[in-house]
Amino acid sequence: MTLFDLSGKVAVVTGATKGIGKAIAERMAEHGAKVVVSSRKEPACQEVATEINETYGKGAEVAIPVACNISYKDQLQALVDQTRSKWGRIDSLVCNAAVNPYFGPSIDCPDDAFDKILASNVKSNFWLANMVLPEMAERGEGSVIIISSIGGLRGSPILGTYGISKAADFQLARNIAVEWGPKGIRANCIAPGLIKTYFSQALWQDENILKRATEGAPLRRIGMPDEIAGAAVFLASPAGAFTTGQTIVIDGGQTIA
């Protein structure tokens, strides 16, 4: 087995029909994993799964679609159950799906928006991880990857509640790492900076925000989804076998300049 070989592994990726999630699902399949493409809408999941099978399947089925709204615990359990029914196991869980229904000062954030952000970005990850961790522990290995954000490292006048949720994800990964590490399970966060995705278009389509995010960063540019996917492959593979409880910041240097 080579350092980045995922052959024989099964990865579940939430929010996998666009942007970072899609790139992670594609690259994990490229490195040999079977992947579950999950998002809210079945047609979108099917489309991405078909693309992955055509590109990386070599005549075999390496991706399946499973629609799931992360807000509902029963749908998360169905996602886990359908994966096990198809492939018998889950080796790598990638919690990528997230929401941000509010953009503005925290003092004006409606209660329902605050609750939705924390429920979708933190509680759903907590639920899903707890559904998968015991199975991983039985085998003595597994990887949980939470896609967080540099918003969890910095205050913001417009993304305050979102940042709170992403900071909580850091601690969720650390706690999973501590509780389940003796069973061979690793948990880590990836904290992207501004990445060119549909989810973040309100930021990068605003010329002033884009300028502030890139002009002071060493690389002077926005990131691309594949530049996050590579880190996810690392964390799921033997290359990341001694990495746990960490937050890997991938932001073109924005937070250090």
Steps between C-alpha positions, in 0.01 A plus 500: 500500500631841405464808718193638325335172404133472600433169330245291686382797707150648509452874541178687574505864392217738591432805287669313216320634195680833474822678582729357766286194574483399136874545458565282808270224374667505159855494633429226754359288218806581290717361781305177520218558748137414453304817572150590607388825341255664736307824484138608537381433144506153347541612134809704585648208697431264211661734249825527696509126576457426130785738413727334755415151378565598140830669583647271765294181500673317215179310441423451871273692734714711730245767595138487611255785566318527832285808551504634856398821672749534785244683713311176562649230720298224337633595158857492631438153640356394165817629331711282730271200463490517120878527483544194720236311300688570177863474607496362852710767667597865532872573523498874446232750592523844346260752658497772237137612475431832672267798484517873547155657466603832655752756378545807721564627855448238771266725698249484216520123449150353548464220753384253238806573284732460800338169590520374141869588468597323823275201430624445145866588546564341840221276629459307175874426498476385860207274417656351190838437658337321793313275257823392333762501777403172673533308174843653436604411855410135442749489210759704686531774240312783337517865399259786567559819306299814569516782247507810716619849401748769591182678612542295818838665561405863444229741601281639224251787472285301255561130571501492878257215565647293220842551658369383837377178342829440323700558817280239670594254225866536598414386851276221374793355304733535800254328729440213259877462469544476876204272570552261210873517433572193718276307259709607201267774379631836382299822476610825341368825359588676180457877518484646150536866425302656217440226242324553168179307559128567466471504881743792533401696193351781707857565616711455188250670270526813715805680366574676829484181706705309245764773502523502880528121508773475239710817490664438837539125460839371386358312200279796398216285364185306578522124555346220295308194625769252394746680726287388796434151362869412510510556875195279548668218306807542720297482821304192387804312374803330659688827445293656778517205739676700776294818458207546737322776689640762264364787297675534166467855373497533120453866420784623279658647811214740575500441875875544544549823309 
